[in-house]
């Protein structure tokens, strides 16, 4: 209204955000906002990402699961006519791209939801290798390794670390760069291993949801990386070293 813009009643939604049971459905909303009648919602969609009122991303995971299972069902119908290479391409474009969309926001996901995403990737791998019957119960990690697919947990870490690198090298938007800061090294320190590439860890918070924010999850992910990765200043080299590090970590001991 301040900028003389009108609300679109078909696209405008509002939520009551909090970890409590939302009273929003019990509100009396018989009145309208200008010429627009708004109805309350427990979840809303913005740029293809689904937010729920508790911000635990359960609605987003539900939508991803539905899309991927439908896509996998369609791929299985034509799977017998596809080559190995074409299957990989289709899995990348129809499954992994959906799982990876905005996955830097998944740093605070529960293990239950991470497992749900991992099951989607596992099913896609079984489609590629035709793992059915007794082979359906084979351990999936050797097949992930053969495809050079990082497990979902490490795909999330990869994207978060990549965003941190871009923030530190002025390749990210200003609003992201303002969320993290490099740790200050004391002038009086006598340690020889002082690290200029560690992020400052924010003070503890009373709210558990805070620990899922970029300000908290970025230092947690970045500071445990090896020094040679964090000190890299070239994007291509950084991505190569990071992928190699997570690949070796994810598949250590897997033949």
C-alpha positions as CSV (number, residue, x, y, z in Angstrom):
1,X,0.0,0.0,0.0
2,X,2.9,2.4,0.8
3,X,4.3,1.9,-2.7
4,X,0.8,1.9,-4.3
5,X,1.0,-1.8,-5.0
6,X,-2.0,-4.1,-4.7
7,X,-2.1,-7.5,-3.1
8,X,-2.8,-10.5,-5.3
9,X,-5.4,-12.6,-3.5
10,X,-4.4,-15.6,-5.5
11,X,-0.7,-15.4,-4.6
12,X,-0.6,-13.7,-1.2
13,X,-0.4,-16.0,1.9
14,X,0.5,-15.4,5.5
15,X,1.6,-17.7,8.3
16,X,2.0,-17.6,12.1
17,X,5.6,-18.8,12.5
18,X,6.6,-20.6,15.7
19,X,7.4,-24.0,17.2
20,X,4.0,-24.0,19.1
21,X,0.7,-25.2,17.7
22,X,-0.4,-22.4,15.5
23,X,-3.6,-20.7,16.4
24,X,-3.9,-19.2,13.0
25,X,-6.7,-21.4,11.8
26,X,-8.9,-20.2,14.7
27,X,-8.5,-16.5,13.8
28,X,-11.5,-14.6,12.7
29,X,-10.6,-13.3,9.3
30,X,-13.9,-12.3,8.0
31,X,-12.6,-8.8,7.1
32,X,-10.4,-8.1,4.1
33,X,-7.2,-6.2,3.5
34,X,-8.3,-3.6,1.0
35,X,-10.0,-5.4,-1.8
36,X,-8.3,-8.7,-1.1
37,X,-9.6,-11.4,1.2
38,X,-6.8,-13.4,2.7
39,X,-7.0,-16.8,4.3
40,X,-4.4,-18.2,6.8
41,X,-2.0,-21.0,5.8
42,X,0.2,-23.4,7.6
43,X,2.7,-23.5,4.7
44,X,3.5,-21.2,1.8
45,X,5.5,-21.5,-1.5
46,X,8.0,-19.0,-2.6
47,X,10.3,-19.4,-5.7
48,X,9.5,-23.2,-5.7
49,X,10.5,-23.6,-2.0
50,X,7.8,-24.6,0.6
51,X,7.9,-23.0,4.0
52,X,5.9,-24.4,7.0
53,X,5.0,-22.4,10.1
54,X,7.4,-24.3,12.3
55,X,10.3,-23.8,9.8
56,X,11.3,-27.5,10.1
57,X,11.0,-27.9,6.2
58,X,8.8,-30.9,6.6
59,X,6.5,-29.6,3.9
60,X,9.4,-29.0,1.5
61,X,10.6,-32.6,2.0
62,X,7.1,-33.9,1.4
63,X,6.8,-32.1,-1.9
64,X,10.3,-33.2,-3.0
65,X,9.4,-36.8,-2.1
66,X,6.2,-36.6,-4.1
67,X,7.9,-35.1,-7.2
68,X,10.8,-37.6,-7.2
69,X,8.7,-40.7,-6.7
70,X,6.4,-39.6,-9.6
71,X,9.4,-38.9,-11.8
72,X,11.0,-42.3,-10.9
73,X,7.7,-44.0,-11.7
74,X,7.7,-42.5,-15.1
75,X,11.4,-43.3,-15.7
76,X,10.8,-46.9,-14.8
77,X,8.2,-47.2,-17.5
78,X,10.8,-46.5,-20.2
79,X,13.8,-47.8,-18.3
80,X,14.2,-50.9,-20.5
81,X,14.7,-48.7,-23.6
82,X,17.3,-46.4,-22.0
83,X,21.1,-46.8,-22.1
84,X,23.2,-46.6,-18.9
85,X,24.5,-43.2,-19.8
86,X,21.0,-41.8,-20.6
87,X,19.7,-43.1,-17.3
88,X,22.4,-41.2,-15.5
89,X,21.5,-38.0,-17.4
90,X,17.8,-38.4,-16.6
91,X,18.4,-39.1,-12.9
92,X,20.5,-35.9,-12.8
93,X,17.8,-33.8,-14.4
94,X,14.7,-35.3,-12.8
95,X,15.8,-36.5,-9.4
96,X,19.1,-35.0,-8.2
97,X,18.3,-31.5,-9.4
98,X,15.1,-31.6,-7.3
99,X,16.9,-32.9,-4.2
100,X,19.7,-30.3,-4.6
101,X,17.4,-27.3,-5.2
102,X,18.1,-24.8,-2.3
103,X,19.8,-27.6,-0.4
104,X,22.0,-25.0,1.4
105,X,18.9,-24.5,3.5
106,X,18.9,-28.1,4.7
107,X,21.8,-27.7,7.2
108,X,19.3,-28.0,10.1
109,X,17.3,-30.9,8.8
110,X,16.6,-33.7,11.2
111,X,18.2,-37.1,10.5
112,X,14.8,-38.4,9.7
113,X,14.3,-35.9,6.9
114,X,17.9,-36.4,5.6
115,X,17.2,-40.2,5.5
116,X,14.0,-39.5,3.5
117,X,16.1,-37.6,0.9
118,X,18.7,-40.3,0.9
119,X,16.1,-42.9,0.1
120,X,15.1,-40.9,-3.0
121,X,18.7,-41.0,-4.2
122,X,19.1,-44.7,-3.4
123,X,16.0,-45.5,-5.4
124,X,17.4,-43.5,-8.3
125,X,20.6,-45.5,-8.2
126,X,18.7,-48.8,-8.1
127,X,16.9,-47.6,-11.3
128,X,20.2,-46.9,-13.0
129,X,21.7,-50.3,-12.1
130,X,18.5,-52.3,-12.4
131,X,18.7,-53.5,-8.8
132,X,15.6,-55.6,-8.4
133,X,14.8,-58.9,-6.8
134,X,17.6,-60.0,-4.4
135,X,19.9,-57.3,-5.7
136,X,17.4,-54.7,-4.3
137,X,18.8,-55.3,-0.9
138,X,22.5,-54.8,-1.9
139,X,24.4,-52.1,0.0
140,X,23.9,-48.9,-2.0
141,X,27.2,-47.2,-1.2
142,X,29.4,-49.1,-3.7
143,X,27.0,-48.1,-6.5
144,X,27.0,-44.4,-5.3
145,X,30.8,-44.5,-5.4
146,X,30.8,-46.0,-9.0
147,X,28.5,-43.2,-10.1
148,X,30.6,-40.5,-8.2
149,X,27.3,-39.4,-6.5
150,X,27.9,-37.8,-3.1
151,X,25.3,-39.0,-0.5
152,X,22.7,-36.4,0.4
153,X,24.3,-35.4,3.7
154,X,27.6,-34.5,1.9
155,X,25.7,-32.7,-1.0
156,X,24.2,-30.4,1.6
157,X,27.6,-29.8,3.2
158,X,29.2,-29.2,-0.2
159,X,26.6,-26.5,-1.0
160,X,27.0,-24.7,2.4
161,X,30.8,-24.8,2.1
162,X,30.6,-23.4,-1.4
163,X,28.4,-20.5,-0.2
164,X,31.0,-19.7,2.5
165,X,33.8,-19.7,0.0
166,X,31.8,-17.3,-2.2
167,X,31.1,-15.0,0.8
168,X,34.8,-14.9,1.7
169,X,35.8,-14.2,-1.9
170,X,33.2,-11.5,-2.6
171,X,31.3,-13.8,-5.0
172,X,28.1,-13.8,-2.9
173,X,25.3,-11.2,-2.3
174,X,26.0,-8.7,0.5
175,X,23.1,-10.0,2.6
176,X,24.9,-13.4,2.8
177,X,28.3,-12.0,3.4
178,X,27.0,-10.1,6.4
179,X,25.9,-13.3,8.1
180,X,29.5,-14.7,8.7
181,X,32.8,-13.2,9.8
182,X,36.4,-14.5,9.8
183,X,37.7,-15.3,13.3
184,X,40.1,-12.7,14.6
185,X,43.6,-13.9,15.5
186,X,45.1,-12.5,18.7
187,X,48.3,-10.5,18.3
188,X,49.6,-12.0,21.6
189,X,49.1,-15.6,20.4
190,X,52.3,-17.7,20.4
191,X,50.8,-20.7,18.6
192,X,52.3,-21.5,15.3
193,X,49.2,-22.9,13.8
194,X,47.0,-19.9,14.0
195,X,44.5,-20.1,11.2
196,X,43.4,-17.0,9.3
197,X,40.7,-19.0,7.4
198,X,38.4,-20.0,10.3
199,X,35.0,-18.4,10.8
200,X,33.8,-16.8,14.0
201,X,31.3,-19.0,15.9
202,X,28.3,-17.0,17.1
203,X,27.4,-17.2,20.8
204,X,25.0,-19.9,22.0
205,X,21.3,-19.4,21.5
206,X,18.3,-20.4,23.6
207,X,16.3,-21.2,20.5
208,X,17.1,-24.6,18.8
209,X,15.9,-23.3,15.4
210,X,18.7,-20.7,15.5
211,X,21.3,-23.4,15.0
212,X,19.9,-24.2,11.6
213,X,20.5,-20.7,10.3
214,X,23.4,-19.9,8.0
215,X,25.2,-17.9,10.6
216,X,25.6,-21.0,12.8
217,X,25.7,-23.9,10.2
218,X,28.3,-22.1,8.1
219,X,31.1,-22.0,10.7
220,X,30.2,-25.6,11.8
221,X,30.6,-26.9,8.2
222,X,33.6,-24.7,7.2
223,X,35.8,-24.9,10.3
224,X,36.2,-28.7,10.1
225,X,37.5,-28.6,6.5
226,X,41.3,-29.2,6.0
227,X,43.4,-26.1,5.8
228,X,44.4,-26.6,2.2
229,X,40.8,-26.5,1.1
230,X,39.8,-23.4,3.2
231,X,42.9,-21.5,2.0
232,X,42.1,-22.0,-1.6
233,X,41.3,-18.8,-3.5
234,X,40.2,-20.2,-6.9
235,X,36.7,-21.4,-7.3
236,X,37.4,-24.3,-9.6
237,X,40.2,-25.6,-7.5
238,X,38.1,-25.2,-4.3
239,X,35.2,-27.2,-5.7
240,X,37.6,-30.0,-6.9
241,X,39.3,-30.2,-3.5
242,X,36.0,-30.1,-1.6
243,X,34.4,-32.8,-3.8
244,X,37.5,-35.0,-3.4
245,X,37.5,-34.5,0.4
246,X,33.8,-35.3,0.9
247,X,34.0,-38.2,-1.6
248,X,36.9,-39.8,0.3
249,X,35.1,-39.2,3.6
250,X,31.8,-40.6,2.5
251,X,33.2,-43.7,0.9
252,X,36.1,-44.5,3.2
253,X,36.5,-48.3,3.4
254,X,34.1,-48.9,0.4
255,X,35.6,-51.0,-2.4
